[in-house]
Amino acid sequence: MTGKSMQAADAQFTTRVEESFARQRALQTIGAQLQTVTPGLVEIRLDFRPELGQQNGFLHAGMSATIADTAGGYAAMSLFGEGEDVLTTEFKLNLLAPAQGEYFVARGKVIKSGRSLSICQIEVAAFRSGVESLCAYGLMTAMRMQPPKSK
C-alpha cells in the first residue's frame, strides 16, 4: 500500500460491502466469512473442510483464488462512491506453499485506486496451530462499475 492512508468516498462503505458480500452465493456455499472491512483493506476467512480440499488434503487452489479475488475486489469497492460496484478484470495468484491449515484468511489491499481501475495486492494465509503461513500471493485489477445513467 502507498504511504498515504486510504479514504472511503462514501461513509456507508462498510454496509455496502457487507450487503454485496451477503449476495455472493458461491461464498455462502463454501462458508467464507467477511472478517475485516476498512478503507482499502478487506479480509475474508475460510474454515477448512475436507470437501474444499484437493486430492492431497490441502485447500484447493480454486478456493484460495476465490477468496483472494473477492477480498481484493471488496478492498477496491470500499473506496468507491455510493452506487458504484466492482468487477474483476484480471488477477494473477502465485501459489507459494501447499494451503494446509485449520482456516485461511485472504487479504486484499488497494495499491492504487483510479477513476476506472484499481490495482490490489491479494494474499492468502493459512493458520495451523495458531501459526500464520503465507500460501498465496498476487495482484489483481478491479474495474469500477458506474451506476446506470438515468434517461
VEXFI-615732 format. One record per residue (C-alpha): residue in three letters; x, y, z. Coordinates in Angstrom, 3 decimals, always signed. Example, Ala and Ser with C-alpha at 12.3 -4.5 7.8 and 13.67 -1.06 7.14 Angstrom:
2
rest	east	north	up
ala	+12.300	-4.500	+7.800
ser	+13.670	-1.060	+7.140
//
This chain:
151
rest	east	north	up
met	+0.000	+0.000	+0.000
thr	+1.218	+3.505	-0.649
gly	+2.331	+5.839	+2.120
lys	-0.928	+7.795	+2.150
ser	-3.903	+6.487	+4.072
met	-6.882	+5.374	+2.047
gln	-10.070	+7.414	+2.243
ala	-13.535	+6.000	+1.648
ala	-15.599	+8.137	-0.734
asp	-18.813	+7.006	+0.965
ala	-19.387	+6.871	+4.733
gln	-21.568	+3.784	+4.198
phe	-18.779	+1.760	+2.559
thr	-18.845	-0.977	+5.223
thr	-22.586	-1.525	+4.835
arg	-22.295	-1.587	+1.017
val	-19.512	-4.188	+1.140
glu	-21.381	-6.311	+3.720
glu	-24.620	-6.225	+1.712
ser	-22.831	-7.145	-1.512
phe	-20.919	-9.953	+0.216
ala	-24.210	-11.347	+1.559
arg	-25.415	-11.736	-2.062
gln	-22.378	-13.880	-3.000
arg	-23.969	-17.336	-3.140
ala	-20.701	-19.059	-4.091
leu	-19.056	-17.709	-0.937
gln	-22.035	-18.852	+1.150
thr	-21.665	-22.321	-0.370
ile	-18.018	-22.646	+0.697
gly	-18.602	-20.968	+4.086
ala	-16.453	-17.856	+3.585
gln	-16.953	-15.064	+6.112
leu	-16.253	-11.365	+5.845
gln	-13.828	-10.612	+8.664
thr	-12.413	-7.077	+8.218
val	-13.591	-4.098	+6.170
thr	-11.607	-0.866	+6.342
pro	-10.922	+1.676	+3.581
gly	-8.690	-0.133	+1.086
leu	-8.356	-3.388	+3.081
val	-10.658	-6.408	+3.289
glu	-10.084	-9.786	+4.938
ile	-12.121	-12.937	+4.353
arg	-11.901	-16.076	+6.477
leu	-12.499	-19.602	+5.233
asp	-12.514	-22.549	+7.642
phe	-11.075	-25.731	+6.176
arg	-13.443	-28.601	+5.427
pro	-12.373	-31.768	+3.590
glu	-14.866	-31.079	+0.774
leu	-12.920	-27.862	-0.020
gly	-9.694	-29.796	-0.441
gln	-7.833	-31.372	-3.302
gln	-6.539	-34.941	-3.648
asn	-3.640	-34.452	-1.159
gly	-5.796	-32.905	+1.544
phe	-4.718	-29.277	+1.006
leu	-7.179	-26.466	+0.371
his	-7.924	-26.492	-3.358
ala	-6.237	-23.652	-5.265
gly	-9.656	-22.692	-6.642
met	-10.838	-21.928	-3.102
ser	-7.734	-19.811	-2.442
ala	-8.299	-17.946	-5.713
thr	-11.975	-17.387	-4.906
ile	-11.386	-15.798	-1.525
ala	-8.327	-13.807	-2.698
asp	-10.199	-12.392	-5.703
thr	-13.165	-11.476	-3.512
ala	-11.009	-9.794	-0.847
gly	-9.242	-7.692	-3.488
gly	-12.471	-6.733	-5.201
tyr	-14.115	-5.604	-1.991
ala	-10.969	-3.733	-0.918
ala	-11.281	-1.753	-4.169
met	-15.031	-1.282	-3.703
ser	-14.504	+0.067	-0.179
leu	-13.045	+3.206	-1.788
phe	-15.809	+3.651	-4.381
gly	-18.731	+6.056	-4.185
glu	-22.341	+5.304	-3.421
gly	-23.993	+3.163	-6.073
glu	-20.713	+2.052	-7.652
asp	-19.952	-1.639	-7.932
val	-16.858	-3.716	-8.731
leu	-15.853	-6.293	-11.320
thr	-12.516	-8.121	-11.546
thr	-10.798	-7.691	-14.888
glu	-7.605	-9.662	-14.207
phe	-5.673	-11.398	-11.463
lys	-2.533	-13.469	-11.036
leu	-2.058	-15.608	-7.986
asn	+1.242	-17.318	-7.151
leu	+0.832	-20.439	-5.025
leu	+3.772	-20.278	-2.627
ala	+3.144	-23.345	-0.478
pro	+0.510	-26.036	-0.010
ala	-2.544	-24.481	+1.659
gln	-2.668	-26.509	+4.835
gly	-4.358	-25.289	+7.992
glu	-7.448	-25.142	+10.149
tyr	-8.516	-21.909	+8.479
phe	-7.380	-19.399	+5.870
val	-7.513	-15.612	+5.634
ala	-7.500	-13.827	+2.308
arg	-6.380	-10.202	+2.379
gly	-6.990	-7.646	-0.317
lys	-5.170	-4.284	-0.132
val	-5.567	-1.446	-2.584
ile	-2.245	-0.340	-4.042
lys	-3.692	+2.259	-6.450
ser	-7.304	+3.384	-6.708
gly	-8.044	+5.024	-10.051
arg	-11.099	+6.503	-11.735
ser	-11.913	+3.273	-13.547
leu	-9.319	+0.673	-12.483
ser	-7.851	-0.228	-9.107
ile	-4.757	-2.357	-8.509
cys	-4.831	-4.569	-5.428
gln	-2.394	-6.848	-3.649
ile	-4.026	-10.171	-2.769
glu	-2.791	-12.918	-0.494
val	-3.974	-15.993	+1.363
ala	-2.514	-17.083	+4.679
ala	-3.005	-20.499	+6.267
phe	-3.394	-20.763	+10.039
arg	-2.222	-24.015	+11.583
ser	-1.883	-24.485	+15.343
gly	-2.006	-20.684	+15.735
val	+0.847	-20.062	+13.271
glu	+0.253	-17.962	+10.147
ser	+1.921	-19.049	+6.915
leu	+1.603	-17.253	+3.574
cys	+0.476	-19.735	+0.905
ala	-0.640	-17.486	-1.999
tyr	+0.275	-14.003	-3.205
gly	-0.682	-11.946	-6.228
leu	-2.066	-8.835	-7.871
met	-5.474	-8.077	-9.291
thr	-7.138	-5.347	-11.293
ala	-10.682	-4.347	-10.395
met	-12.957	-2.177	-12.528
arg	-15.220	+0.467	-11.043
met	-18.744	-0.143	-12.331
gln	-20.650	+3.108	-12.685
pro	-24.349	+3.243	-11.826
pro	-26.568	+3.405	-14.933
lys	-27.287	+6.902	-16.170
ser	-30.907	+7.971	-15.824
lys	-32.629	+8.994	-19.049
//
